[in-house]
Amino acid sequence: MDHKLSTAETQPFAHLKVRVKREIVTMGQPGIDPKNSVGTYVTPQDWNALIEKPDVVVIDTRNDYEVAIGTFEGALDPKTKSFSNFPEWWEQNKDKFHNKRVAMFCTGGIRCEKSTSFLKSKGVEDVYHLQGGILKYLEEVPEDQSRWNGSCFVFDGRVSVEHGLREGAHILCHACRRPLRPQDTERKEYEKGVSCHQCIDQTSDNDKDRFRERQKQIDLARARDLKHMGGHRGV
């Protein structure tokens, strides 16, 4: 099993939890088996050469809010709200990729185990995926040779990382769990822990009152120098 190492200025996880789950990410396709059939792995060092080929279509398998802050040059964004939406998107768009090789990528490589297996099950022969995902690419490929634009969303307190796995500038909206740029906190829709321009219309007044109380308790805990739920950037 491969592992990745990176650093952070502060503890990026509030709590350590170990859970046994049947699936890390759910695609809603019980018939596929990544243990038996997946796409061809492409190392970060060989990725640029592959995605620059004219017969290769590059697909970002992450969700829309992740793609919004960064992706590879020329990559297609399926605009999925969750990974389980990907099969439907593929069925609606598969005819566009006739006679094309398909290269896919995700944050750490896990989702691509399933998405490439899914395409193989649909008869797509030439399927590739970035080994180790975006994180390994940003770690190993020099910035001046990179085809990556923007930041990479991560599911911990760092919120985003840049080339060399440096911590990015994004913070997290605690209401909708989407990343925000520092300047987004200046918008009128932003209220710390309560709302942002992406979710202001998605929660009720009662929800916002609950979020305000939650944020009040978090701020009190921090003022008392106590460990509390949530606790890194943006909350």
Secondary structure as UniProt FT lines:
FT   TURN            30..31
FT   TURN            34..36
FT   STRAND          40..42
FT   HELIX           44..51
FT   TURN            54..55
FT   STRAND          56..60
FT   HELIX           64..67
FT   TURN            68..69
FT   STRAND          70..72
FT   TURN            73..74
FT   HELIX           83..85
FT   HELIX           86..93
FT   HELIX           94..97
FT   TURN            98..99
FT   STRAND          101..105
FT   HELIX           110..121
FT   TURN            122..123
FT   STRAND          127..130
FT   TURN            131..132
FT   HELIX           133..140
FT   HELIX           143..145
FT   STRAND          148..150
FT   STRAND          152..153
FT   TURN            157..158
FT   STRAND          160..161
FT   HELIX           163..165
FT   STRAND          171..172
FT   TURN            174..176
FT   STRAND          179..180
FT   HELIX           182..186
FT   TURN            188..189
FT   TURN            192..194
FT   TURN            197..202
FT   HELIX           205..223
FT   TURN            224..225
FT   TURN            233..234
//
